[in-house]
Amino acid sequence: MTPDTYTGWVHPDAVTMLTREGYSEWNAAEKVVVTSLLGIVRDGPSPRAGTVSDVVGGARLKFLGTRGRYFKVGFPDGREGYLPKRDGDRESHWRITLRSSGDDIAATALTMLGFPYLWAGMSPKGADCSGFVRAVFWMHDIIIPRDAGPQSREGEMIDIPSVGNGKDWSNLRPGDLVFFGRVVSGAVTDRVNHVGIYIGGGKYIHSLGKVKIAAMDPADPLFDPVTTGRMVFGRRILSRVGKDPNLTTSLSNGFYRE
């Protein structure tokens, strides 16, 4: 079970089991948050030092001190290494400077343009449609459901009516989620199977083949009639974070407080 209540499978070599005491100690420790999309933790404070691990945006590591331009960090399995300060921030400072408006969400999404689609992926190393959305929100410390179906039931419903071959996006704001599926009657669908993030100007960004931008206006060169034609409604997530049980942050989610 993950912080977004998602049940999945992972190879045992990929995880480290902790005691309840160890888990609580990890949560209580001061952290470094990875702020770059991708980074390398090395075994010394030098770009020529050996590799300990790669890390991705939003990851938390234990803060063990500083050395020059590097944070010394620790992993749950006991490994230690050095992360360039340009790739991270101490969590206490990061929280003060963190901005999570709709424009900020859209800006973070755009930094992943061209990144590969990967089924079941949910990081800058590769992401499917809902994993891409979840990764973007997580980099702003917002925890949302893992899959498009559950995501489509959160937040405020936003109507996106059809206009000719395109869509009327006037009700949407940057950072809103847009959902795609098969229409049964009106705005009711039998299955939501795709999701993207509205970035403004009648455009949305989504992971389909790769992370890319598509337009809702048929006159726009980025218009995708097949995908846009399946758009059914939007959801405004940001207005409900901390108010709905499935829209949390690491300050309120129980996985980070025990």
C-alpha positions, 0 to 999 in steps of 0.5 A: 500500500502506498501513500495514495492507497494504491496496492501494487507489486514490487520485487523484494530487492527493490525495497527495504523493510524497516521496523516500526521504530525505524520507520518512525525514526525515518519520518522524524528525521530532517530531510533533503527534497530532490528538486531537480527532475533527475539527479545522481547521489555520489559516494563523495562530494565530487562530480568524479566520485562513484555513483551510489544511486539515481534520484528523481524529483520529489524524492526525500533523503535523510539530511546528514550534513553539508560539504561544500556544494553538496548535501550529505544524505542517507537512504532508508537501506543505510546507504549514504552519499552526496547530492549536489545542492543544485539538485535539492533543498533542505525540506524546511526551506523547501516548504517555505519557498514551495509554490503550488498554484495552477500556473506552477503545476503547469510550469512543472509539467512543461519541464517534462516535455518529450520525456518517455511514456512508460506503462506503470511509470510515475517519475521523470524516468518514464510515466504513463498518463496518470503517473505523469500527473501524479509525479507533477503534483507530487513535486509540489507535495500534493498526493493524489490517487495513482490512476486516471479513474480514481483521479477523475472522482476527486476535486470539483467537476469542470464542464468541457462542452464540445464546440464543433470539432473542438472543445470549449475550454473557458471553464478551465484554469491552468493546473486543472485535470482533463479526462478522456473516455467513452461517452455514454450519455452527456457527460457520463462515461462508462470508463475514463482511460486517459488524463492530462493537465490543462496548461492554459490557452486551450492546450493540455499536456499529457503522456501519450507515446511521450509527454507532449502538448495538444490543443482543443482548437481545431485551428491549432496545429497541435490539435489532435482530433482523436484524443481531444474528441474523447475529452469528457470533463475536467477536475479542479484538484487544487481547491480541494487539497487538504479538504478531501481525504484522497487529496493530501500532502506529506504534512497530513498523510499518515504514511509520513506522520507515523 
